[in-house]
Amino acid sequence: MLYVEEKTSDSFGCAWKHYGRQLSNNLNTEFLSLVRLWKESDFKDKVVLDVGCGAGRLSRLVASYGAKCVVSVDLSGAVDEALELSRDYSNIHFLQASLLDVMVLQRNGNSWKLTGRK
């Protein structure tokens, strides 16, 4: 892991582990305002990639919209918290990795192929 990745991971991981359980009462409205062109129904039966998922709150939200599969990636150890908080969602899959390592994410049937930096 690069120095900058390690420092970013430590910082965000600590924050998400501490604040990951705190959800805004308006999370649904806040999220949909960020993705203005989309509605809840647009996520139904889709495969969604959540990059920088932190504690997984948006992953859970999209999963609750009926996404077929949510692949959630974060550099930090916050994915452990995300996994714990998301136990009730069988359609979310967490991956602790740098995006430099997850350069290609391909779906082949029911499996995923990950390739990264050389």
C-alpha positions, 0 to 999 in steps of 0.5 A: 500500500502506498503511503498516501493510501495508508494515511487515507485508509487510517483516517477514513477507517477511524471516522467510519468506525466511529460514525458509521452507525449514525445515519441521517433521518433524511439519508434517502432524500439526501442520496436521491438529491445527489443522483437527481436523474435517478429514482429508487426504482432505477436501482431495482435489479441493477448491479451497483458499484459503491466506491469508497463505501465507508460504513456501507450506508449508501450500499444498504440504501441502494440494496433496499431499493432492490439492487440485484447486487451491490459491490462495495469497495473501500480502502479502509478497515471500515469495511469490517463495520460495513459488513457487520451493519449490513448482515441482513443484506445478502445482495451486498458484497464488500471488498477492502482494496485500493482502487489502484488494485481494482482497476478491472471489475468484470462480471462473468455469470455469477462470478467476478474477476478482479485485476489490479496493478502489476 
